[in-house]
Amino acid sequence: MNIDPAQISASSLYQHLIRIIAPRPIAWVSTISSTGVTNLAPFSFFTGVGAKPPSIVFCPSNRRDGTPKDSLKNILDTDEFVINVVPFLLAEAMNLSSAELPPDESEFELTGIETTPSIIVKPPRVQASPVSLECRLMQYLPLAPGPGGANIVVGKIVHLHLDDAVLDDAGWADPGLLDLIGRLGGASYCRTTDRFDLPRPSVP
Ligand SMILES: Cc1cc2nc3c(=O)[nH]c(=O)nc-3n(C[C@H](O)[C@H](O)[C@H](O)COP(=O)(O)O)c2cc1C
């Protein structure tokens, strides 16, 4: 099959992309509105950018009515957010937090997920998440206005929280202890329990 993206609807193209670009890590993003309402939502168009500066990107698209999602609005209003990682044990709560609530209702209350204060930024982090990255907005790049329009949020990591329980003897986060999930297409997810090692080639 060959596809010219200009010849199919954005929603069909989206369905292709979420199946092809997989597995994707999940940024469980906590923010706080300018009036103090906390917000929590998952975003899997997400990755790290680099360590210099310590940076990540994630991509909240506009809602069907063309307005920004609460996470994006809060970040644009306050410049701050936290990326929490999602272990298998929190998969259902993460999914529940993707419900589109009105901006004056908090997904933390809906899901019963406990918060704990961040150190540098105002939005709280997810207490049960083994790793949280406190971020400040570095760049906001809207790619298209209106319904479904894509946006890129670039965040500078200003503080990392790593639960000692997921660290190996050398102090690195251990994939087996993290037990993170990844998003595939449709309603499918994967676990990081099926792993293999591949040492990098050495140049002769
Ligand atoms: C696993 C998962 C990944 C998601 N990834 C994205 C994404 O990358 N971009 C996006 O715009 N929405 C994504 N969503 C949908 C948002 O979480 C959803 O629109 C949510 O209501 C946004 O909340 P907010 O308005 O509080 O920001 C995802 C949902 C799930 C369950």
The ligand as an SDF file (V2000), in Angstrom:
LIG
                    3D

 31 33  0  0  0  0  0  0  0  0999 V2000
   -1.8380    6.2970   26.2240 C   0  0  0  0  0  0  0  0  0  0  0  0
   -2.3860    7.5870   25.6890 C   0  0  0  0  0  0  0  0  0  0  0  0
   -1.5680    8.4090   24.9320 C   0  0  0  0  0  0  0  0  0  0  0  0
   -2.0360    9.6330   24.4410 C   0  0  0  0  0  0  0  0  0  0  0  0
   -1.2120   10.4090   23.6930 N   0  0  0  0  0  0  0  0  0  0  0  0
   -1.6300   11.6190   23.2350 C   0  0  0  0  0  0  0  0  0  0  0  0
   -0.7510   12.4610   22.4840 C   0  0  0  0  0  0  0  0  0  0  0  0
    0.4280   12.1530   22.2420 O   0  0  0  0  0  0  0  0  0  0  0  0
   -1.2420   13.6470   22.0640 N   0  0  0  0  0  0  0  0  0  0  0  0
   -2.5150   14.0640   22.3470 C   0  0  0  0  0  0  0  0  0  0  0  0
   -2.8940   15.1670   21.9510 O   0  0  0  0  0  0  0  0  0  0  0  0
   -3.3690   13.2800   23.0610 N   0  0  0  0  0  0  0  0  0  0  0  0
   -2.9500   12.0740   23.5200 C   0  0  0  0  0  0  0  0  0  0  0  0
   -3.7940   11.2940   24.2620 N   0  0  0  0  0  0  0  0  0  0  0  0
   -5.1330   11.8060   24.6040 C   0  0  0  0  0  0  0  0  0  0  0  0
   -5.0920   12.7700   25.7990 C   0  0  0  0  0  0  0  0  0  0  0  0
   -4.5890   12.1240   26.9570 O   0  0  0  0  0  0  0  0  0  0  0  0
   -6.5190   13.2820   26.0640 C   0  0  0  0  0  0  0  0  0  0  0  0
   -6.9310   14.0850   24.9830 O   0  0  0  0  0  0  0  0  0  0  0  0
   -6.6840   14.0420   27.3740 C   0  0  0  0  0  0  0  0  0  0  0  0
   -8.0630   14.2670   27.6090 O   0  0  0  0  0  0  0  0  0  0  0  0
   -5.9840   15.3840   27.3690 C   0  0  0  0  0  0  0  0  0  0  0  0
   -6.2180   15.9430   28.6410 O   0  0  0  0  0  0  0  0  0  0  0  0
   -6.1220   17.4680   28.9970 P   0  0  0  0  0  0  0  0  0  0  0  0
   -7.1910   18.1980   28.2190 O   0  0  0  0  0  0  0  0  0  0  0  0
   -6.3680   17.4540   30.4690 O   0  0  0  0  0  0  0  0  0  0  0  0
   -4.7490   17.9480   28.6330 O   0  0  0  0  0  0  0  0  0  0  0  0
   -3.3640   10.0430   24.7220 C   0  0  0  0  0  0  0  0  0  0  0  0
   -4.2120    9.1940   25.4850 C   0  0  0  0  0  0  0  0  0  0  0  0
   -3.7160    7.9760   25.9510 C   0  0  0  0  0  0  0  0  0  0  0  0
   -4.6020    7.0800   26.7710 C   0  0  0  0  0  0  0  0  0  0  0  0
  1  2  1  0
  2  3  1  0
  2 30  2  0
  3  4  2  0
  4  5  1  0
  4 28  1  0
  5  6  2  0
  6  7  1  0
  6 13  1  0
  7  8  2  0
  7  9  1  0
  9 10  1  0
 10 11  2  0
 10 12  1  0
 12 13  2  0
 13 14  1  0
 14 15  1  0
 14 28  1  0
 15 16  1  0
 16 17  1  0
 16 18  1  0
 18 19  1  0
 18 20  1  0
 20 21  1  0
 20 22  1  0
 22 23  1  0
 23 24  1  0
 24 25  2  0
 24 26  1  0
 24 27  1  0
 28 29  2  0
 29 30  1  0
 30 31  1  0
M  END
$$$$
